[in-house]
């Protein structure tokens, strides 16, 4: 049995010179946005941050000819900018997305693009009315193990999906003393949003009926947010099970297994760095070697897909409308962990922590 050919590697825009990008928010994550643009030959012509020195530092490192602004509205006023990437904190991002759309710009937002489902629907509706694209940087979809999984699902290699199991153990205590450590649900919200998004995408076209989640503190834990969590997403005729052990794990590890009517795809390895998957069908078992890494390929994948959707005049696969389904599942998990009861996706309308 030969390994199947899976179309999972990031694709860049066909016409990179047509796109002129602006970036709002020049913190730590901005470097990956800028590296993705540079790798495709897409020019970032302006950067904005309330900390002007941060904008200048990113400009000097990646795009020396770009203008820098302390006020993002100056960036939005530029007629040559076609797409704006927004990498600020979710709490302040909504007004910036709305301003960018009203300025006639396509917008690629960091995840999660909103803490409120109704707010998210309004932003998606505004983009549609103005004929613009609004996308979400769900970069986990282009992590090699997940991108290959999604390609296998799309290609029908696994048939009808029965179950998806994703379990990981790692040390997330590096957040101790940071703003992240103040989040009520650090693991189920800021971290697990990627895994909820993968579950929603694997089970695309099937409605999640309920989510049951737990979040607890480890024995002797000295951090505010619960660092141990799990969740089960019930799709009626399928289940996604997620497990997170994030407190002082000495052996970072990730396990992935997707079972379908025609085959099973599984893999295990270092956290977020799986190097191969194993496919088993009635024909036998075969190893599928993986190329690339989540960083930087996740960001290259989202940017490439978003710019291609503009070129091809279609909705991006990472559109805001698409991402709302993932947020419904995530917000339901947060509510379930707090109440101890299963929650129907869409019933918990906010993910504010």
C-alpha positions in Angstrom: 0.0 0.0 0.0 1.5 3.3 -1.1 1.0 6.6 0.9 -1.9 8.6 -0.5 -1.1 12.0 -2.0 -2.6 14.6 0.3 -2.9 18.2 -0.8 -2.1 19.7 2.6 0.8 22.1 2.2 0.1 25.9 2.3 -0.5 27.6 -1.0 0.4 31.2 -1.7 -1.6 33.7 -3.7 -1.4 33.4 -7.5 -0.8 37.2 -7.9 1.2 38.3 -4.9 2.0 41.8 -6.3 -1.7 42.6 -6.5 -2.1 42.6 -2.7 -1.0 45.5 -0.5 -1.2 44.6 3.2 -1.5 46.7 6.4 -1.0 45.2 9.8 -2.6 46.4 13.0 -1.0 45.1 16.1 2.8 44.5 16.3 3.1 42.3 19.4 4.8 38.9 19.6 2.5 37.1 17.1 3.0 39.8 14.5 6.3 38.3 13.4 4.6 35.2 12.0 2.1 37.3 10.0 5.0 39.3 8.5 7.1 36.3 7.8 4.2 34.7 6.0 3.7 37.7 3.8 7.4 38.0 3.0 7.6 34.3 2.1 4.9 34.8 -0.6 6.4 38.1 -1.9 3.4 40.0 -0.6 4.2 43.6 0.4 3.2 45.0 3.8 3.1 48.7 3.2 2.0 49.9 6.6 2.1 48.9 10.3 0.2 50.3 13.2 0.5 49.9 17.0 -0.2 52.1 20.0 3.4 51.4 20.9 5.1 53.1 17.9 8.4 51.6 18.8 7.0 48.1 18.3 5.7 49.0 14.9 9.1 50.5 14.0 10.9 47.4 15.1 8.7 45.1 13.0 9.1 47.4 10.0 12.9 47.5 10.3 13.0 43.7 10.5 10.7 42.8 7.7 9.5 45.7 5.5 11.8 48.7 5.8 9.9 50.8 3.3 6.6 50.4 5.2 5.0 53.4 7.0 4.4 53.2 10.7 1.5 54.6 12.7 0.5 54.9 16.3 -3.1 55.4 15.2 -4.5 52.6 13.1 -7.0 54.9 11.4 -4.1 56.5 9.5 -3.3 53.1 8.1 -6.9 52.5 7.1 -7.0 55.9 5.3 -4.4 54.6 2.7 -6.1 53.9 -0.6 -3.4 51.4 -1.7 -4.1 48.9 1.1 -6.4 46.1 -0.1 -6.2 43.8 3.0 -5.7 44.5 6.7 -4.5 41.9 9.1 -5.6 42.7 12.7 -3.5 41.1 15.4 -4.6 43.0 18.5 -6.2 41.5 21.6 -9.8 40.3 21.1 -11.1 42.7 23.7 -10.3 45.7 21.5 -10.5 44.1 18.1 -14.1 44.5 17.2 -14.1 48.3 16.6 -11.0 47.9 14.5 -12.6 45.2 12.3 -15.6 47.4 11.8 -13.6 50.4 11.0 -11.5 48.4 8.5 -14.6 47.0 6.7 -16.2 50.5 6.6 -13.0 51.7 5.0 -13.4 49.2 2.2 -10.7 46.8 3.3 -10.7 43.0 3.4 -9.9 41.8 6.9 -8.0 38.8 8.2 -8.4 38.8 12.0 -6.5 36.9 14.7 -8.5 34.3 16.5 -10.9 34.3 18.2 -12.3 37.2 16.1 -15.0 38.0 18.7 -16.2 37.0 22.2 -19.8 37.5 21.2 -21.7 35.4 18.6 -24.3 38.1 17.8 -21.4 40.6 17.3 -19.6 38.2 15.1 -22.7 37.7 12.9 -23.1 41.4 12.5 -19.5 41.8 11.4 -19.9 38.9 8.9 -23.1 40.5 7.6 -21.4 43.9 7.2 -18.5 42.3 5.2 -21.1 40.6 2.9 -23.0 43.8 2.3 -19.9 45.6 1.3 -18.6 42.7 -0.9 -15.5 42.3 1.3 -13.8 39.2 2.8 -13.7 38.8 6.6 -11.5 35.9 7.6 -10.1 34.4 10.8 -6.5 33.3 11.4 -7.3 29.8 12.5 -3.8 28.8 11.7 -4.1 25.4 13.3 -5.8 24.2 10.1 -2.4 24.3 8.4 -0.4 22.6 11.1 0.9 19.6 9.1 -1.0 16.9 11.2 -4.3 18.7 11.0 -3.9 19.9 7.4 -3.2 16.3 6.3 -6.2 15.1 8.4 -8.5 17.6 6.8 -7.2 16.7 3.3 -7.9 13.0 4.0 -11.4 13.8 5.2 -12.1 16.1 2.2 -10.8 13.4 -0.1 -13.1 10.7 1.3 -10.2 8.5 2.4 -11.8 7.9 5.8 -15.4 7.7 4.7 -18.1 8.9 7.1 -16.4 10.1 10.3 -17.3 8.3 13.5 -14.9 9.7 16.1 -12.1 12.2 16.5 -9.8 12.0 19.5 -7.2 14.6 20.3 -5.2 14.4 23.6 -2.1 16.4 24.6 0.2 16.8 27.6 2.6 19.7 28.0 3.8 22.4 30.4 1.8 25.6 29.9 3.1 27.2 33.2 5.2 29.5 31.1 2.1 31.8 31.3 2.6 32.2 35.0 2.6 35.9 35.9 1.4 36.9 32.4 -2.0 38.3 31.4 -2.9 34.9 30.0 -2.7 33.5 33.6 -5.6 35.9 34.5 -8.0 34.2 32.1 -10.8 32.3 33.7 -10.5 29.5 31.2 -6.9 29.8 29.8 -6.9 26.2 28.4 -10.4 25.8 27.1 -10.5 29.3 25.5 -7.2 30.7 24.4 -5.5 27.4 23.7 -8.3 24.9 22.8 -10.0 27.2 20.3 -7.7 25.6 17.7 -8.8 22.0 18.6 -12.5 23.0 18.7 -12.0 24.5 15.2 -10.4 21.3 13.9 -13.3 19.2 15.4 -15.9 21.5 13.7 -14.0 21.3 10.4 -13.6 17.5 10.5 -17.4 17.2 11.1 -18.3 19.9 8.6 -21.9 19.7 7.5 -23.0 18.0 10.7 -24.5 20.0 13.6 -23.0 19.7 17.0 -25.8 18.8 19.4 -24.1 19.3 22.8 -20.8 19.9 24.5 -19.8 18.6 27.9 -16.6 19.9 29.3 -14.6 19.9 32.6 -11.8 22.2 33.8 -10.1 21.6 37.1 -6.9 22.6 38.9 -4.1 20.1 39.4 -3.1 19.0 42.9 -1.0 21.8 44.5 -1.5 24.1 41.5 -0.3 27.6 42.1 -2.0 29.3 39.1 -5.4 30.9 38.9 -7.0 29.2 35.8 -7.7 25.5 35.7 -4.9 23.8 33.8 -6.5 20.4 33.3 -9.5 20.2 30.9 -11.4 17.9 28.6 -14.4 18.1 26.4 -16.8 15.9 24.4 -18.6 17.3 21.4 -21.7 15.3 20.4 -22.6 15.4 16.7 -25.4 13.0 17.1 -23.8 10.3 14.9 -20.3 11.1 15.8 -18.1 12.2 18.7 -15.1 14.5 19.1 -13.1 14.0 22.4 -10.5 16.5 23.5 -8.1 16.2 26.5 -5.6 18.8 27.8 -3.1 18.2 30.6 -1.2 21.5 30.8 0.3 21.7 34.3 4.0 20.6 34.7 4.0 17.8 32.2 7.6 16.5 31.8 7.0 14.7 28.5 5.2 17.0 25.9 3.1 14.7 23.8 0.2 14.8 21.4 -2.1 12.0 20.2 -4.5 12.2 17.3 -6.9 9.5 16.0 -9.8 9.9 13.5 -11.9 6.8 12.8 -14.2 6.6 9.8 -16.3 4.1 7.9 -13.5 3.5 5.4 -10.3 4.0 7.4 -8.5 5.3 10.5 -5.9 8.0 10.6 -3.7 8.3 13.7 -0.5 9.9 14.9 1.5 10.6 18.0 4.6 12.6 18.8 6.0 15.7 20.3 3.4 18.4 21.0 2.4 20.3 17.8 5.3 18.6 16.0 4.0 15.3 14.6 6.3 14.0 11.8 4.1 11.3 10.4 0.6 9.9 10.4 -0.6 6.3 10.0 -3.5 5.4 7.7 -5.2 2.0 8.0 -7.9 0.9 5.5 -9.0 -2.6 4.3 -6.0 -2.5 1.9 -3.6 -2.3 4.8 -1.6 0.2 6.8 0.8 2.9 5.6 2.9 5.6 7.1 2.4 9.2 5.8 5.5 11.4 6.4 4.6 15.0 7.1 6.4 18.1 5.9 6.5 21.5 7.6 5.7 22.8 11.1 2.8 24.7 12.6 5.0 27.7 12.9 5.3 29.2 10.3 3.2 27.0 8.0 -0.1 27.8 9.9 0.3 31.5 9.2 1.3 30.9 5.6 -1.7 28.7 5.1 -4.2 31.2 6.4 -2.8 34.2 4.5 -2.4 32.2 1.3 -6.0 30.9 1.5 -7.4 34.3 2.3 -5.6 36.1 -0.5 -6.6 33.4 -3.0 -10.2 33.8 -2.0 -10.0 37.4 -2.9 -8.4 36.6 -6.3 -11.0 33.9 -7.0 -13.9 36.0 -5.8 -15.2 33.4 -3.3 -15.7 33.0 0.4 -12.5 31.9 2.2 -12.6 28.5 4.0 -11.6 30.5 7.1 -14.4 33.0 6.8 -16.0 34.6 9.8 -19.3 32.8 9.0 -17.4 29.5 9.0 -15.6 30.3 12.2 -18.8 31.1 14.1 -19.5 27.4 14.2 -16.2 26.8 16.0 -16.9 29.6 18.4 -20.3 28.2 19.2 -18.6 24.9 20.3 -15.9 26.7 22.2 -18.3 29.0 24.1 -20.5 26.0 24.9 -17.5 24.2 26.4 -16.8 27.2 28.6 -20.4 27.3 29.9 -20.4 23.5 30.4 -17.2 23.6 32.5 -18.8 26.3 34.7 -22.2 24.7 35.1 -21.3 21.0 35.1 -24.0 20.4 32.5 -24.0 19.7 28.7 -24.6 22.8 26.7 -26.0 23.1 23.2 -23.7 25.1 20.8 -25.2 28.5 20.2 -26.9 28.5 23.6 -23.9 30.2 25.2 -23.7 33.4 23.3 -20.5 34.8 24.7 -17.0 33.7 25.5 -16.0 36.7 27.5 -13.9 35.7 30.5 
